[in-house]
Amino acid sequence: MPKRLRLTRRFPVAMTEDAYRKLRRFSQESDLTPDQALTFLFENFTSITDEETLPHRLRLFQADLAQSKK
């Protein structure tokens, strides 16, 4: 594996079952490990997100988080 792609940072991640299933499906379809899939998604975040819909989806997610805390 090239030096640039060596995974050097590890952190505990908690995610919903839906998010985990989507990550696993994406990694399998892409022939990547889940770690490599997350690395790809974050390294390419701005090019794979729709800048027009991202703020709206983020507000919806934050509203769901606030609702679940009640």
C-alpha positions in Angstrom: 0.0 0.0 0.0 1.4 3.4 -0.9 2.6 5.5 2.0 -0.1 8.1 1.4 -2.8 5.6 2.0 -1.5 4.1 5.2 -4.2 4.4 7.8 -2.5 6.0 10.8 -5.4 7.5 12.7 -7.9 5.4 14.6 -10.9 6.7 16.5 -14.0 5.1 17.9 -17.0 5.7 15.7 -20.7 5.3 16.7 -23.2 5.2 13.9 -26.8 4.1 13.3 -27.6 0.7 11.9 -28.7 2.2 8.7 -25.5 4.2 8.3 -23.4 1.1 9.1 -25.3 -1.0 6.5 -24.8 1.7 3.9 -21.1 1.9 4.7 -20.7 -1.8 4.4 -22.6 -2.0 1.2 -20.6 0.9 -0.3 -17.3 -0.7 0.8 -18.3 -4.1 -0.7 -19.5 -2.5 -4.0 -16.2 -0.6 -4.2 -14.0 -3.5 -3.2 -12.7 -1.5 -0.2 -12.5 -2.2 3.5 -14.9 -0.1 5.7 -11.8 1.9 6.8 -10.7 2.6 3.3 -14.3 3.5 2.3 -14.5 6.1 5.1 -11.1 7.5 4.1 -12.3 7.8 0.5 -15.5 9.5 1.5 -13.8 12.1 3.8 -10.9 12.8 1.5 -13.4 13.5 -1.4 -16.2 15.0 0.7 -16.5 18.3 -1.3 -16.6 16.6 -4.6 -19.2 13.9 -3.7 -21.6 16.1 -1.8 -24.2 18.3 -3.4 -23.5 21.8 -2.0 -27.2 22.8 -2.5 -28.8 20.0 -0.6 -26.2 19.5 2.1 -27.3 22.4 4.4 -30.9 21.2 4.2 -30.0 17.6 5.0 -27.8 18.7 7.8 -30.6 20.8 9.3 -32.9 17.8 9.1 -30.4 15.6 10.8 -29.8 18.1 13.5 -33.5 18.4 14.1 -33.7 14.6 14.4 -30.9 14.6 16.9 -32.6 17.3 19.0 -35.8 15.4 18.9 -34.2 12.2 20.0 -32.6 14.0 23.1 -36.1 15.0 24.4 
